[in-house]
Amino acid sequence: MTAVAAGTVTIYAEANDGSGVKGNCTVTVTPATITVTWNSTNVFNSSNADVKIWNNNKTATYEGVTISFTGSGAASYFKPYDIDGQTKLFVNVAQGGAYSFTAPSGKIFTKIEIINSGAANLTEYGDWTKPASNKIIWSGAASSTVTLAPPSGSNVNFLDITSIVFTMKNE
């Protein structure tokens, strides 16, 4: 038996010696790497209230990935907004606050890319790197939870996020 694609299959077998012995088993094949992308076609639209983190709404989930805000900072938010006929994501993390991304059950993050259409106000720290003015990447040790928090004395601002790409694997 060789896996050729993700999915579930039930395999049936029967002895050909006339004994009537038979059996079956179900096999599930999952891809080694799973990618979930949040962008303007799914998450970043103003009608998708489920992903807004604002005031008392501190957690949102889409495609199994959960984002949660912790800490203080009334100026912290994660919400879709419309500008020039395009919907993008606006993120601000005030000093003292943090966002945590949590992978779906049974999965762990191997990489998270946040792509901005303009320059993001972020400096590299911890496992977050800034390879280009419009992108930051987390690529630390595989984990079910990843935190984005500004270092002491600074804020994180992304004004025009076009996508967040979560790369995961099975735990």
N, C-alpha and C positions, 0 to 999 in steps of 0.2 A: 504494500500500500504506500503510495507517495502523495503527499499533499501538493495540490496545484493552485489552490486559492483559499482565502479565508472563508469559513462557513462551518456548518454542521452536517454530518452525514451519518446515517445508520447503515452498518454493514451487516448483512445476513449471510449465514453459511449453513450448509446442510451436508451431512456425510453422504457420500455416494455409494456406501456399502450396503444400503438397504436397512440399516439399523434404525432409521428415523431420528437419529440424533441431529439436532439443529440448535442454532443460537444466533444472537446478534449483539452488537455493541454500537454505541454512539460515540463518534469522535468529533471533537470541535477543534478547528484550526484557527488560530488567531495570528494576525500579522505581528512580526517582531517589533515593528515601529508603527506607531499610530500618530497621525498629525491632526490636530483640531485648529482651525483658523477662525478667529473672530474678525469680521470686517463689515463693511457697509451693506453687504447683501444679507447678512444674518443678524449680527448683534448690534452694530452701530447704526441703528435707525431709531428715530424719536418715538416710534410707536411701540418699540420693544421695552416696556417699562420694567420687565423682569431683570434687566442688567443694570439698572440705575442704582448707584449707591449714593445716597444723598440724605442728609439729616439722619432720621431714625432707621432707614433701610441700610443695614450694614453688611449684607451678604447678597450675592447674586450668583446664579448658576446657569450655564448654557453649555450644551453638548457634554455634560458631565463634569466640566471644569468649573470650580467654584472660586470666586474672588470674595475676600472678606476684608473689611477695614477695621483696624484696631487702633486704639489710642485716642488722644484728644486732637483737637484741631478742627474747628468748625469750617475751615477753608478747604478741607479735604473732600474731594468728590471724584466720581468716576461715572461719567454720564455721556450719552450720545447728544450731539447738537448739530444743527443745520447751519451751514455757511456756504454762501454762493451756490446754492442748489445741490450741495453735496453733504452727506451726513458723515461725520467723523466722530472720533471719541476725544473727549477733553478730560484730562486727568491732572489733578493737582494733589500733592501730598504735602501738607504743612508739617513743619518740624514737630516731632512728637507723635506722628502718625505713621502707619505702615499698611501696605496691602499684602495680603497673603494669597497666593494661588494654590489651590488644592486639586490634585489630580483625581479622576474618577477612581472608585474602588478597584483595587487590583492593578492599578497603573502607577508608574512613577515618571516624573519629568526627567528628560535628558537634556532639553534645551528649551528656552523661551526667547523669542525674538519680538521686540516691540518696534514697529516701523512707523516713523513719523514723516509727514510730508514736508515738514520744516525742521529746523534745528530744535532739539530738545534741551531743556535746562537740566542737565544731569552730568555729574562727574562720575568716573569709574570708581567703584568701591566693591569690596568683597568679591563675589562671583559674578558681578555685573560689569560688562565691558562695553565700551562705546567705540566700535570699529569705524563708524562714520557719523557725521553730524546728525543724521536722521535715524539712527538705529542704536538700540542697546540690546545686548544679548546676555542672558544668564546661561551659563554652561558649567555649573558646579557639579559636585558629586550627585548622582541620580537620587531624587528625593520625591516623596509624595506631596510635600509642601515647600513652596519657594516664597521668600519674602522680598518685597521691594519697599525699602524704607530709606529716607534720606539720612546721610550722616549728620551728626550733631552740627547745628548752625546753618543748615541749608534746607531748601525745599526741592521737590521734584515736580517739574511742570512739563506736560506734553500737551501741546495745543491742538494738534491735528493728527492724531494717530489714525493711520489708514488700516493697519492690521496688527493683530497679535497672533503669533503662530506658536502653538504649544506642541512640542515633540515629546512623545511618551513611549514607554515600552511596558511590557507586562512585568509585574513585580516578581 
